[in-house]
Amino acid sequence: MVGLVAPGMAQVQRLLPANGKIGELVGQQHQHPVVQIDRKLLRLAPGGVILDQNNRFILPVYLPARAEVLYVLDRQGDVTRIVILTPQELARLRQAGAR
């Protein structure tokens, strides 16, 4: 038996890093591995992951010109994860208290 699911019911909130910080990414202006978040030039760590709004892995060359992101830094201050936020995720994070 095949079950049908309404499109709205199939959506699941993705898990966002608890230790992430909200920032504005300015993409496509710097050579890899450098990314700009909130006027700071940061290095994308080796093995660093970038996820788009659909939770797909993307390469640094496909970063949008501007986007609100949640990012995680390692001990050296390199970016280990960038999650490009949907407007709903951004609103939810801000409502919960900006990080």
C-alpha positions as CSV (number, residue, x, y, z in Angstrom):
1,M,0.0,0.0,0.0
2,V,1.3,3.4,-1.0
3,G,0.7,6.3,1.3
4,L,0.4,9.9,0.1
5,V,1.8,12.8,2.1
6,A,0.7,16.4,1.6
7,P,3.7,18.6,0.7
8,G,3.4,20.7,3.8
9,M,3.5,17.7,6.0
10,A,6.7,16.3,4.4
11,Q,8.8,19.3,5.4
12,V,11.1,18.7,8.3
13,Q,13.1,21.3,10.1
14,R,16.8,20.7,9.6
15,L,19.1,20.5,12.6
16,L,21.3,23.6,12.9
17,P,24.6,23.6,14.7
18,A,24.0,24.6,18.4
19,N,27.3,26.4,18.5
20,G,26.7,28.4,15.3
21,K,26.8,32.2,15.0
22,I,24.5,34.2,12.7
23,G,26.2,36.4,10.1
24,E,25.9,37.9,6.7
25,L,27.9,36.1,4.1
26,V,29.3,38.2,1.2
27,G,30.2,35.6,-1.4
28,Q,32.1,35.6,-4.7
29,Q,34.5,38.3,-3.9
30,H,37.5,36.4,-2.5
31,Q,39.7,33.5,-3.6
32,H,39.0,30.1,-1.9
33,P,39.6,29.4,1.0
34,V,38.7,32.9,2.1
35,V,35.1,33.8,2.9
36,Q,33.7,37.1,4.2
37,I,31.2,37.1,7.0
38,D,30.1,40.3,8.7
39,R,33.0,42.3,7.3
40,K,35.5,39.7,8.6
41,L,37.7,37.7,6.3
42,L,37.8,34.1,7.5
43,R,39.4,31.0,6.2
44,L,37.3,28.0,5.3
45,A,38.9,25.1,7.1
46,P,40.1,22.1,5.2
47,G,37.1,19.8,4.9
48,G,34.8,22.8,5.7
49,V,31.2,22.2,4.7
50,I,28.8,24.7,3.0
51,L,25.1,23.8,2.9
52,D,22.5,25.7,0.8
53,Q,18.9,26.4,1.8
54,N,17.9,23.0,0.6
55,N,20.6,21.3,2.8
56,R,22.7,20.4,-0.3
57,F,26.5,20.6,-0.2
58,I,27.8,23.4,-2.4
59,L,31.3,24.4,-3.5
60,P,32.6,27.8,-2.5
61,V,32.4,29.0,-6.2
62,Y,28.6,28.7,-5.9
63,L,28.2,30.9,-2.9
64,P,25.5,33.5,-3.4
65,A,26.4,37.2,-3.6
66,R,24.8,37.8,-0.2
67,A,23.1,35.5,2.3
68,E,22.2,35.2,6.0
69,V,24.2,32.2,7.4
70,L,24.8,30.2,10.5
71,Y,28.6,29.5,10.7
72,V,30.8,27.5,13.1
73,L,34.5,28.2,13.9
74,D,37.1,25.8,15.0
75,R,39.8,26.5,17.7
76,Q,42.0,28.2,15.1
77,G,39.2,30.5,14.0
78,D,38.7,28.8,10.7
79,V,35.1,28.2,9.4
80,T,34.2,24.5,9.6
81,R,30.5,24.8,8.6
82,I,28.4,27.4,6.8
83,V,24.6,26.9,6.6
84,I,22.8,29.3,4.3
85,L,19.5,30.0,6.2
86,T,16.0,30.2,4.9
87,P,14.0,33.3,5.9
88,Q,12.0,31.0,8.3
89,E,15.1,29.6,9.9
90,L,16.6,33.1,10.4
91,A,13.3,34.4,12.0
92,R,13.2,31.3,14.3
93,L,16.8,31.8,15.4
94,R,16.3,35.5,16.0
95,Q,13.1,34.8,17.9
96,A,15.0,32.3,20.1
97,G,17.7,34.9,20.8
98,A,20.4,35.9,18.4
99,R,23.6,34.0,18.8
